[in-house]
Amino acid sequence: MPSTLQNKLESALSRCSIPWSGENLAAAGAVAGIAEDGRMTVGLQLGYPVERSQTRLLAAIRAALDADAEGIDVELNVEWKVRRHAVQGVLTPLPGVRNILVVSSAKGGVGKSTVAVNLALALACEGARVGMLDADIYGPSQPLMLGVADQQPVSKDGKTFEPIEAHGLQMISIGSLIDTDQPMVWRGPMVTQALNQLLFQTNWRDLDYLVVDMPPGTGDIQLTLSQKVPVSGAIIVTTPQDIALADALRGLRRFEKVKIPVLGLVENMSSFVCPACGEATPLFGQGGGVEIARQNELPLLAQLPLDIRIRQETDGGAPTVVAEPDSPLGLAFRDMALNTVARLAERPRDYKGAFPEIVVEKN
């Protein structure tokens, strides 16, 4: 029978909100156990990495305990493990990759690639093994954003690629294989073949997450992805303006049709931050992302500002999460990433390949 101390701890933990998602620890299923042996020990088990943000989580828990269970000597233990989650249809997992996350926008110019690269870097910052696939064949930007525009992938066997290492990420992009000054005058089948080669012929090394920076629109690459690529979850990036929100809604319906789960919506350029005075102005409207997320019962993963430093840092090859990870801007991207994988961790696990195959042989 739980002691009075355990009851107090459980009550405190049920009212303790996780800093990046707003959920309480109990509702998120993060409390693995409470033990009493001379002192109270609380074990937390998360399905996503929190190596850098663990101190923030522990500080929030300490504050809740001080308010509701003051005077109790508590030891906190936090563990995390990334598991493979269910994908659409009967597709099988990609070798060397636990989960594929696609970052999408049905409209160009909303900052999707900037969101994608900072998402990947934020997950790596938290201790995950992360890859980046630049699937924007016509307009690849990840080599420049990651500061490796002058590097090309190596092929050891003449058939497969070794990913380029950049800020702790494993990255592959068509932009690293061609002359980027020349336009990609390719028809749909050629684009589809290029995506297949980049994805399936890259030697990804034990990734927890592979982030895919999708091209805008609903064309051949999006169709190929839904039919052939085992996707664990999708993120839709939009801006607050009405025309972008209409396209975001179409993108959401597209994912619903192909049975790819949408983890949430990111409202980018939510407000312009004046570099001189710091005042925030909603240049593209206000509340649009919040409303479309509410109407479709989707989490709003983040509202990111329009800040000149984000552009300067990505143009310089060191995106915000690398350049200033603990600044308000860096924390905004890191919270977006943790909120995203927290939603993914709530989804069913994928047990394909978890059991041995039984073969009956004739004597």
HELIX and SHEET records of a PDB file:
HELIX    1   1 THR A    4  SER A   14  1                                  11    
HELIX    2   2 GLN A   54  ASP A   68  1                                  15    
HELIX    3   3 LYS A  112  CYS A  125  1                                  14    
HELIX    4   4 GLN A  142  MET A  145  1                                   4    
HELIX    5   5 ILE A  174  SER A  176  5                                   3    
HELIX    6   6 GLY A  188  PHE A  200  1                                  13    
HELIX    7   7 ASP A  220  LYS A  228  1                                   9    
HELIX    8   8 ASP A  242  LYS A  257  1                                  16    
HELIX    9   9 GLY A  288  GLN A  295  1                                   8    
HELIX   10  10 ILE A  308  ASP A  315  1                                   8    
HELIX   11  11 THR A  320  ALA A  323  1                                   4    
HELIX   12  12 PRO A  328  ALA A  345  1                                  18    
SHEET    1   A 3 VAL A  31  GLU A  36  0                                        
SHEET    2   A 3 MET A  40  LEU A  46 -1                                        
SHEET    3   A 3 VAL A  74  TRP A  80  1                                        
SHEET    1   B 8 ILE A 164  ALA A 166  0                                        
SHEET    2   B 8 LEU A 169  SER A 173 -1                                        
SHEET    3   B 8 VAL A 130  ASP A 134  1                                        
SHEET    4   B 8 LEU A 207  ASP A 213  1                                        
SHEET    5   B 8 VAL A  97  SER A 104  1                                        
SHEET    6   B 8 GLY A 233  THR A 238  1                                        
SHEET    7   B 8 VAL A 262  GLU A 267  1                                        
SHEET    8   B 8 LEU A 300  GLN A 303  1                                        
SHEET    1   C 2 PHE A 272  VAL A 273  0                                        
SHEET    2   C 2 ALA A 280  THR A 281 -1                                        
END                                                                             
